[in-house]
Amino acid sequence: MPTGIETTILTAIIEGRLPPGSRLSENELAEAFAVSRTKIREALQRLEARHIIASRPRKGWFVNIPDAEEAAQVFAARRCLEYGYLDTAPSFTPEQLAPIRAHIAEERQAIAADDKAQLTYLMGDFHVRIIAQSGNEALTEIMRDLTARTILISLRYQSSQNALASHDDHVAIHDALCAGRMKDAARLSFEHLEDVEKGLAIDIAPTPLAALRSTLRLDAGDDGNNQPIGILQ
């Protein structure tokens, strides 16, 4: 089970207070939590196993920066999980619908308040709340991890406009669930995730190597032996 340390760090990440690439110091975290570095390291290792944190030799711990390949894999897994569950689930009871209806209201409040951090969190939590109605803890835990990874992807690549479009999709899924149209809800969820993935600006985000080459003004055909004009020999 996640510890309080792990949960606190994860919450800060998925709410956007620790964006992708943020460095996490074992010493500073140990001091902040008033615990040993061993406990901090154990929590970070668990988050690393969930692909939320990444470790770099001799550099430390960092919030994971998802790349295009990881984003594609995460969204493919989400589509399989969410569509498969909703396509085979019985109609939700009023008790199951209540937390989802409340969630839609929370999204509207975050939009009205222009609370981007809260909205980013809610965009992912909507799907967790749906899967949680299965009563299957293992399935819900998988969904939480996938959602946390999706939030990192969204923080890095999604625009505010696309986040607002996601709210409209959530309302449509909610309405289908309320009407007992589970297969429609499954289809809408699948299409929603496809649209979100297509709206990510991954194709224009430079890789670290591409950014370095651009900074150094290296051409693709430069073998590194040509000395730029103006550099002293």
Salt bridges, closest charged atoms under 4 A:
GLU6 OE1 - ARG46 NE 2.72
GLU6 OE2 - ARG50 NH1 2.88
GLU15 OE1 - ARG17 NH2 3.03
GLU26 OE1 - ARG37 NH2 3.03
GLU26 OE1 - ARG41 NH2 2.97
GLU70 OE2 - ARG149 NH2 3.26
GLU82 OE2 - ARG78 NE 2.66
GLU82 OE1 - HIS127 ND1 2.66
ASP87 OD1 - LYS183 NZ 3.11
GLU106 OE1 - ARG129 NH2 3.38
GLU107 OE2 - HIS103 NE2 3.01
GLU107 OE1 - HIS167 ND1 2.67
GLU107 OE2 - HIS170 ND1 2.74
ASP114 OD1 - LYS116 NZ 3.02
ASP125 OD2 - HIS103 ND1 3.78
ASP125 OD2 - ARG129 NE 2.96
GLU141 OE2 - ARG50 NH2 3.86
GLU141 OE1 - ARG144 NH1 3.34
ASP145 OD1 - ARG50 NE 2.59
ASP169 OD2 - HIS192 ND1 2.86
ASP175 OD1 - HIS174 ND1 3.10
ASP184 OD2 - ARG181 NH1 2.84
ASP184 OD1 - ARG187 NH2 3.81
GLU191 OE1 - ARG187 NH1 3.39
GLU197 OE1 - ARG79 NH1 2.79
